[in-house]
C-alpha cells in the first residue's frame, strides 16, 4: 500500500511540477534566443533529465497561453532548410516576469533546498535518515 501511495503521489507531483514550471522554462529558453516550437522541445529534451519529459502539444499550449498574456510574440521566418517556421520571441513583460519570478521564487527556493540537502548529507544519507524512523 505504501509503495502504491508513493507512486501515486510522485505522479501528482510530477504533473504539478510540469504544469507549474513549463512556462517558466520556456521563457528562460526564449530569453537566450528566439526559437520555434520543435526547437524548444529539442532543447528541453537536451537539458532536462530523462525522467522529465515535456510533450510537444503541452509546449504549444504553453506558448499559446504566454502569447495571449503578451509574454511572448511570434513571427514567421524563412528557414535555412525546409519550410518557414513560427519563431517565438520573449517580450519586455515576459522578461520582467521571468526576472521577478527568478528573483523572488527560484533563487530563494533553490538556495533553501540546497541547504536542506547539504544538512541531510552531514547527518547521513536521506534514505538512511528515513529508514531510522
N, CA and C atoms as a LAMMPS dump frame, in Angstrom:
ITEM: TIMESTEP
0
ITEM: NUMBER OF ATOMS
399
ITEM: BOX BOUNDS ff ff ff
-5.0000000000000000e+02 5.0000000000000000e+02
-5.0000000000000000e+02 5.0000000000000000e+02
-5.0000000000000000e+02 5.0000000000000000e+02
ITEM: ATOMS id mol type element x y z
1 1 1 N 0.825 -1.195 0
2 1 2 C 0 0 0
3 1 3 C 0.871 1.261 0
4 2 1 N 1.918 1.294 0.807
5 2 2 C 2.769 2.469 0.888
6 2 3 C 3.462 2.741 -0.447
7 3 1 N 3.981 1.708 -1.097
8 3 2 C 4.654 1.891 -2.39
9 3 3 C 3.675 2.436 -3.418
10 4 1 N 2.436 1.961 -3.37
11 4 2 C 1.413 2.453 -4.299
12 4 3 C 1.127 3.937 -4.038
13 5 1 N 1.047 4.315 -2.77
14 5 2 C 0.822 5.725 -2.413
15 5 3 C 1.984 6.601 -2.868
16 6 1 N 3.196 6.088 -2.728
17 6 2 C 4.373 6.842 -3.162
18 6 3 C 4.316 7.059 -4.667
19 7 1 N 4.033 6.006 -5.419
20 7 2 C 3.957 6.114 -6.882
21 7 3 C 2.866 7.089 -7.31
22 8 1 N 1.709 7.009 -6.647
23 8 2 C 0.591 7.893 -6.983
24 8 3 C 0.956 9.354 -6.694
25 9 1 N 1.523 9.596 -5.526
26 9 2 C 1.909 10.951 -5.138
27 9 3 C 3.013 11.486 -6.052
28 10 1 N 3.957 10.62 -6.389
29 10 2 C 5.033 11.019 -7.309
30 10 3 C 4.444 11.5 -8.63
31 11 1 N 3.498 10.773 -9.175
32 11 2 C 2.86 11.149 -10.45
33 11 3 C 2.165 12.508 -10.33
34 12 1 N 1.48 12.746 -9.214
35 12 2 C 0.8 14.028 -8.991
36 12 3 C 1.828 15.153 -8.929
37 13 1 N 2.903 14.954 -8.167
38 13 2 C 3.939 15.982 -8.045
39 13 3 C 4.588 16.261 -9.395
40 14 1 N 4.85 15.205 -10.15
41 14 2 C 5.467 15.36 -11.464
42 14 3 C 4.571 16.206 -12.372
43 15 1 N 3.282 15.909 -12.362
44 15 2 C 2.324 16.653 -13.19
45 15 3 C 2.263 18.12 -12.748
46 16 1 N 2.213 18.357 -11.432
47 16 2 C 2.167 19.722 -10.914
48 16 3 C 3.441 20.481 -11.257
49 17 1 N 4.581 19.812 -11.162
50 17 2 C 5.853 20.44 -11.492
51 17 3 C 5.858 20.87 -12.953
52 18 1 N 5.504 19.948 -13.825
53 18 2 C 5.496 20.266 -15.254
54 18 3 C 4.533 21.399 -15.558
55 19 1 N 3.357 21.334 -14.959
56 19 2 C 2.35 22.368 -15.207
57 19 3 C 2.839 23.722 -14.698
58 20 1 N 3.447 23.728 -13.545
59 20 2 C 3.877 24.977 -12.934
60 20 3 C 5.136 25.578 -13.516
61 21 1 N 6.054 24.732 -13.953
62 21 2 C 7.354 25.248 -14.369
63 21 3 C 7.599 25.236 -15.867
64 22 1 N 6.731 24.615 -16.639
65 22 2 C 6.996 24.558 -18.077
66 22 3 C 6.997 25.951 -18.702
67 23 1 N 6.081 26.813 -18.303
68 23 2 C 6.061 28.182 -18.852
69 23 3 C 7.325 28.938 -18.46
70 24 1 N 7.765 28.765 -17.226
71 24 2 C 8.988 29.413 -16.762
72 24 3 C 10.183 28.949 -17.587
73 25 1 N 10.305 27.656 -17.773
74 25 2 C 11.443 27.106 -18.518
75 25 3 C 11.413 27.583 -19.966
76 26 1 N 10.236 27.629 -20.571
77 26 2 C 10.112 28.125 -21.945
78 26 3 C 10.557 29.585 -22.022
79 27 1 N 10.093 30.414 -21.089
80 27 2 C 10.531 31.818 -21.077
81 27 3 C 12.042 31.913 -20.887
82 28 1 N 12.582 31.07 -20.037
83 28 2 C 14.028 31.065 -19.788
84 28 3 C 14.788 30.763 -21.077
85 29 1 N 14.313 29.781 -21.843
86 29 2 C 14.956 29.456 -23.12
87 29 3 C 14.837 30.609 -24.108
88 30 1 N 13.641 31.203 -24.185
89 30 2 C 13.417 32.304 -25.125
90 30 3 C 14.181 33.559 -24.729
91 31 1 N 14.545 33.669 -23.474
92 31 2 C 15.352 34.81 -23.038
93 31 3 C 16.763 34.736 -23.636
94 32 1 N 17.212 33.525 -23.941
95 32 2 C 18.528 33.345 -24.555
96 32 3 C 18.494 33.604 -26.052
97 33 1 N 17.401 33.149 -26.715
98 33 2 C 17.288 33.355 -28.159
99 33 3 C 15.876 33.037 -28.626
100 34 1 N 15.492 33.607 -29.753
101 34 2 C 14.205 33.298 -30.371
102 34 3 C 14.251 31.845 -30.839
103 35 1 N 13.149 31.13 -30.667
104 35 2 C 13.126 29.712 -31.038
105 35 3 C 11.773 29.347 -31.628
106 36 1 N 11.736 28.297 -32.439
107 36 2 C 10.474 27.761 -32.93
108 36 3 C 10.104 26.564 -32.053
109 37 1 N 8.859 26.143 -32.121
110 37 2 C 8.328 25.14 -31.201
111 37 3 C 9.132 23.867 -31.092
112 38 1 N 9.456 23.246 -32.223
113 38 2 C 10.208 21.992 -32.176
114 38 3 C 11.602 22.209 -31.591
115 39 1 N 12.186 23.367 -31.852
116 39 2 C 13.499 23.694 -31.304
117 39 3 C 13.433 23.779 -29.768
118 40 1 N 12.341 24.346 -29.259
119 40 2 C 12.138 24.406 -27.799
120 40 3 C 12.054 22.996 -27.235
121 41 1 N 11.27 22.137 -27.874
122 41 2 C 11.122 20.74 -27.426
123 41 3 C 12.476 20.041 -27.427
124 42 1 N 13.245 20.194 -28.496
125 42 2 C 14.557 19.555 -28.597
126 42 3 C 15.496 20.056 -27.495
127 43 1 N 15.455 21.357 -27.218
128 43 2 C 16.328 21.919 -26.174
129 43 3 C 15.916 21.404 -24.794
130 44 1 N 14.608 21.314 -24.546
131 44 2 C 14.134 20.77 -23.272
132 44 3 C 14.602 19.328 -23.098
133 45 1 N 14.494 18.536 -24.161
134 45 2 C 14.948 17.139 -24.097
135 45 3 C 16.446 17.061 -23.811
136 46 1 N 17.19 18.014 -24.337
137 46 2 C 18.646 18.029 -24.161
138 46 3 C 19.045 18.407 -22.733
139 47 1 N 18.377 19.397 -22.159
140 47 2 C 18.831 19.925 -20.871
141 47 3 C 18.202 19.255 -19.653
142 48 1 N 17.046 18.618 -19.829
143 48 2 C 16.376 18.007 -18.687
144 48 3 C 16.727 16.528 -18.573
145 49 1 N 16.701 16.026 -17.346
146 49 2 C 16.98 14.606 -17.134
147 49 3 C 15.929 13.762 -17.836
148 50 1 N 16.282 12.549 -18.153
149 50 2 C 15.42 11.702 -18.984
150 50 3 C 14.042 11.431 -18.373
151 51 1 N 13.924 11.463 -17.058
152 51 2 C 12.623 11.216 -16.424
153 51 3 C 11.653 12.381 -16.585
154 52 1 N 12.18 13.56 -16.882
155 52 2 C 11.341 14.745 -17.026
156 52 3 C 11.203 15.058 -18.514
157 53 1 N 10.061 14.707 -19.054
158 53 2 C 9.803 14.926 -20.473
159 53 3 C 8.568 15.803 -20.632
160 54 1 N 8.64 16.74 -21.56
161 54 2 C 7.505 17.589 -21.87
162 54 3 C 6.962 17.185 -23.231
163 55 1 N 5.653 17.023 -23.317
164 55 2 C 5.021 16.686 -24.582
165 55 3 C 5.017 17.913 -25.486
166 56 1 N 5.194 17.675 -26.77
167 56 2 C 5.213 18.781 -27.732
168 56 3 C 3.897 19.556 -27.698
169 57 1 N 2.778 18.84 -27.564
170 57 2 C 1.471 19.511 -27.516
171 57 3 C 1.37 20.437 -26.308
172 58 1 N 1.934 20.017 -25.184
173 58 2 C 1.93 20.851 -23.983
174 58 3 C 2.772 22.109 -24.153
175 59 1 N 3.861 21.984 -24.88
176 59 2 C 4.72 23.139 -25.151
177 59 3 C 3.949 24.168 -25.972
178 60 1 N 3.25 23.691 -27.005
179 60 2 C 2.473 24.621 -27.843
180 60 3 C 1.316 25.242 -27.067
181 61 1 N 0.706 24.497 -26.159
182 61 2 C -0.356 25.066 -25.315
183 61 3 C 0.213 26.17 -24.436
184 62 1 N 1.394 25.94 -23.876
185 62 2 C 2.048 26.966 -23.051
186 62 3 C 2.405 28.189 -23.876
187 63 1 N 2.926 27.975 -25.062
188 63 2 C 3.271 29.105 -25.929
189 63 3 C 2.032 29.925 -26.265
190 64 1 N 0.916 29.242 -26.513
191 64 2 C -0.342 29.938 -26.818
192 64 3 C -0.794 30.789 -25.626
193 65 1 N -0.696 30.24 -24.409
194 65 2 C -1.068 30.992 -23.204
195 65 3 C -0.131 32.176 -22.987
196 66 1 N 1.171 31.927 -23.143
197 66 2 C 2.15 33.004 -22.965
198 66 3 C 1.921 34.117 -23.982
199 67 1 N 1.559 33.737 -25.192
200 67 2 C 1.296 34.722 -26.239
201 67 3 C 0.026 35.519 -25.928
202 68 1 N -1.008 34.844 -25.439
203 68 2 C -2.261 35.538 -25.122
204 68 3 C -2.09 36.537 -23.977
205 69 1 N -1.116 36.278 -23.107
206 69 2 C -0.837 37.191 -21.992
207 69 3 C 0.253 38.206 -22.336
208 70 1 N 0.692 38.176 -23.609
209 70 2 C 1.686 39.127 -24.122
210 70 3 C 3.077 38.962 -23.504
211 71 1 N 3.39 37.746 -23.025
212 71 2 C 4.732 37.464 -22.526
213 71 3 C 5.65 37.008 -23.654
214 72 1 N 5.055 36.511 -24.731
215 72 2 C 5.801 36.199 -25.947
216 72 3 C 5.005 36.695 -27.148
217 73 1 N 5.71 36.858 -28.233
218 73 2 C 5.086 37.159 -29.515
219 73 3 C 5.656 36.161 -30.508
220 74 1 N 5.153 36.174 -31.719
221 74 2 C 5.689 35.237 -32.703
222 74 3 C 5.742 35.889 -34.072
223 75 1 N 6.581 35.331 -34.907
224 75 2 C 6.662 35.781 -36.301
225 75 3 C 7.121 34.615 -37.16
226 76 1 N 6.651 34.62 -38.396
227 76 2 C 7.039 33.59 -39.355
228 76 3 C 8.344 34.036 -40.01
229 77 1 N 9.303 33.125 -40.031
230 77 2 C 10.603 33.427 -40.637
231 77 3 C 10.984 32.321 -41.615
232 78 1 N 11.773 32.725 -42.594
233 78 2 C 12.336 31.752 -43.527
234 78 3 C 13.266 30.819 -42.773
235 79 1 N 13.312 29.596 -43.207
236 79 2 C 14.221 28.621 -42.626
237 79 3 C 15.364 28.381 -43.598
238 80 1 N 16.552 28.137 -43.066
239 80 2 C 17.689 27.824 -43.931
240 80 3 C 17.443 26.511 -44.671
241 81 1 N 16.747 25.604 -43.999
242 81 2 C 16.404 24.31 -44.589
243 81 3 C 14.939 24.042 -44.296
244 82 1 N 14.164 23.71 -45.286
245 82 2 C 12.765 23.362 -45.077
246 82 3 C 11.83 24.551 -45.115
247 83 1 N 10.615 24.322 -44.611
248 83 2 C 9.576 25.355 -44.693
249 83 3 C 9.803 26.514 -43.716
250 84 1 N 9.019 27.577 -43.888
251 84 2 C 9.049 28.697 -42.948
252 84 3 C 8.635 28.187 -41.573
253 85 1 N 9.102 28.866 -40.548
254 85 2 C 8.81 28.447 -39.176
255 85 3 C 8.292 29.634 -38.374
256 86 1 N 7.451 29.297 -37.376
257 86 2 C 6.96 30.319 -36.459
258 86 3 C 7.935 30.393 -35.289
259 87 1 N 8.603 31.525 -35.178
260 87 2 C 9.539 31.753 -34.083
261 87 3 C 8.83 32.499 -32.962
262 88 1 N 9.163 32.123 -31.737
263 88 2 C 8.603 32.773 -30.557
264 88 3 C 9.676 33.674 -29.962
265 89 1 N 9.247 34.875 -29.569
266 89 2 C 10.149 35.91 -29.07
267 89 3 C 9.611 36.39 -27.728
268 90 1 N 10.479 36.42 -26.725
269 90 2 C 10.061 36.909 -25.409
270 90 3 C 9.889 38.435 -25.496
271 91 1 N 8.858 38.958 -24.835
272 91 2 C 8.588 40.396 -24.827
273 91 3 C 9.215 41.03 -23.585
274 92 1 N 9.152 42.355 -23.52
275 92 2 C 9.66 43.054 -22.329
276 92 3 C 8.924 42.595 -21.074
277 93 1 N 7.595 42.427 -21.169
278 93 2 C 6.844 41.972 -19.991
279 93 3 C 7.193 40.522 -19.656
280 94 1 N 7.522 39.72 -20.659
281 94 2 C 7.967 38.345 -20.409
282 94 3 C 9.297 38.325 -19.676
283 95 1 N 10.202 39.224 -20.077
284 95 2 C 11.496 39.329 -19.399
285 95 3 C 11.299 39.791 -17.959
286 96 1 N 10.4 40.755 -17.764
287 96 2 C 10.123 41.254 -16.409
288 96 3 C 9.536 40.148 -15.529
289 97 1 N 8.592 39.373 -16.072
290 97 2 C 8.018 38.249 -15.331
291 97 3 C 9.097 37.235 -14.977
292 98 1 N 9.927 36.892 -15.931
293 98 2 C 10.999 35.922 -15.722
294 98 3 C 11.94 36.387 -14.617
295 99 1 N 12.348 37.639 -14.675
296 99 2 C 13.262 38.186 -13.658
297 99 3 C 12.608 38.198 -12.279
298 100 1 N 11.366 38.649 -12.217
299 100 2 C 10.657 38.721 -10.934
300 100 3 C 10.505 37.338 -10.314
301 101 1 N 10.065 36.365 -11.111
302 101 2 C 9.864 35.003 -10.588
303 101 3 C 11.195 34.371 -10.183
304 102 1 N 12.23 34.625 -10.978
305 102 2 C 13.548 34.079 -10.646
306 102 3 C 14.055 34.663 -9.33
307 103 1 N 13.97 35.987 -9.197
308 103 2 C 14.484 36.653 -8.003
309 103 3 C 13.686 36.33 -6.741
310 104 1 N 12.371 36.231 -6.874
311 104 2 C 11.521 36.092 -5.689
312 104 3 C 11.116 34.656 -5.386
313 105 1 N 11.354 33.733 -6.313
314 105 2 C 10.967 32.346 -6.062
315 105 3 C 12.101 31.368 -6.337
316 106 1 N 12.613 31.358 -7.546
317 106 2 C 13.602 30.35 -7.942
318 106 3 C 14.854 30.42 -7.076
319 107 1 N 15.466 31.589 -6.967
320 107 2 C 16.69 31.704 -6.161
321 107 3 C 16.461 31.329 -4.698
322 108 1 N 15.471 31.913 -4.021
323 108 2 C 15.289 31.561 -2.607
324 108 3 C 14.938 30.085 -2.386
325 109 1 N 14.079 29.545 -3.215
326 109 2 C 13.684 28.14 -3.036
327 109 3 C 14.863 27.225 -3.335
328 110 1 N 15.578 27.503 -4.421
329 110 2 C 16.745 26.676 -4.769
330 110 3 C 17.782 26.701 -3.65
331 111 1 N 18.037 27.889 -3.129
332 111 2 C 19.01 28.035 -2.053
333 111 3 C 18.575 27.232 -0.827
334 112 1 N 17.303 27.313 -0.475
335 112 2 C 16.794 26.582 0.69
336 112 3 C 16.886 25.075 0.493
337 113 1 N 16.556 24.615 -0.707
338 113 2 C 16.614 23.176 -0.987
339 113 3 C 18.053 22.679 -0.902
340 114 1 N 18.979 23.421 -1.496
341 114 2 C 20.39 23.03 -1.44
342 114 3 C 20.863 22.983 0.008
343 115 1 N 20.48 23.97 0.815
344 115 2 C 20.873 23.983 2.226
345 115 3 C 20.3 22.784 2.972
346 116 1 N 19.045 22.426 2.701
347 116 2 C 18.441 21.255 3.355
348 116 3 C 19.159 19.968 2.959
349 117 1 N 19.486 19.845 1.676
350 117 2 C 20.183 18.642 1.199
351 117 3 C 21.574 18.557 1.817
352 118 1 N 22.276 19.68 1.861
353 118 2 C 23.605 19.702 2.476
354 118 3 C 23.526 19.316 3.95
355 119 1 N 22.51 19.81 4.623
356 119 2 C 22.313 19.469 6.034
357 119 3 C 22.061 17.973 6.203
358 120 1 N 21.243 17.411 5.325
359 120 2 C 20.968 15.97 5.371
360 120 3 C 22.231 15.16 5.078
361 121 1 N 23.07 15.644 4.162
362 121 2 C 24.314 14.942 3.851
363 121 3 C 25.215 14.867 5.08
364 122 1 N 25.239 15.96 5.842
365 122 2 C 26.061 15.98 7.05
366 122 3 C 25.554 14.978 8.082
367 123 1 N 24.227 14.809 8.128
368 123 2 C 23.625 13.87 9.077
369 123 3 C 23.708 12.438 8.568
370 124 1 N 23.798 12.261 7.291
371 124 2 C 23.786 10.941 6.657
372 124 3 C 22.836 10.973 5.476
373 125 1 N 22.856 9.917 4.714
374 125 2 C 22.021 9.811 3.51
375 125 3 C 20.544 9.998 3.836
376 126 1 N 19.815 10.609 2.949
377 126 2 C 18.366 10.824 3.129
378 126 3 C 17.648 9.496 3.373
379 127 1 N 18.003 8.482 2.606
380 127 2 C 17.326 7.188 2.754
381 127 3 C 17.654 6.556 4.097
382 128 1 N 18.883 6.76 4.591
383 128 2 C 19.243 6.226 5.899
384 128 3 C 18.451 6.926 6.996
385 129 1 N 18.29 8.239 6.868
386 129 2 C 17.523 9.007 7.841
387 129 3 C 16.08 8.509 7.869
388 130 1 N 15.509 8.292 6.689
389 130 2 C 14.128 7.821 6.606
390 130 3 C 13.982 6.417 7.165
391 131 1 N 14.975 5.57 6.941
392 131 2 C 14.89 4.184 7.444
393 131 3 C 14.969 4.112 8.95
394 132 1 N 15.565 5.116 9.571
395 132 2 C 15.682 5.125 11.037
396 132 3 C 14.406 5.609 11.724
397 133 1 N 13.403 5.97 10.957
398 133 2 C 12.168 6.48 11.556
399 133 3 C 11.112 5.409 11.629
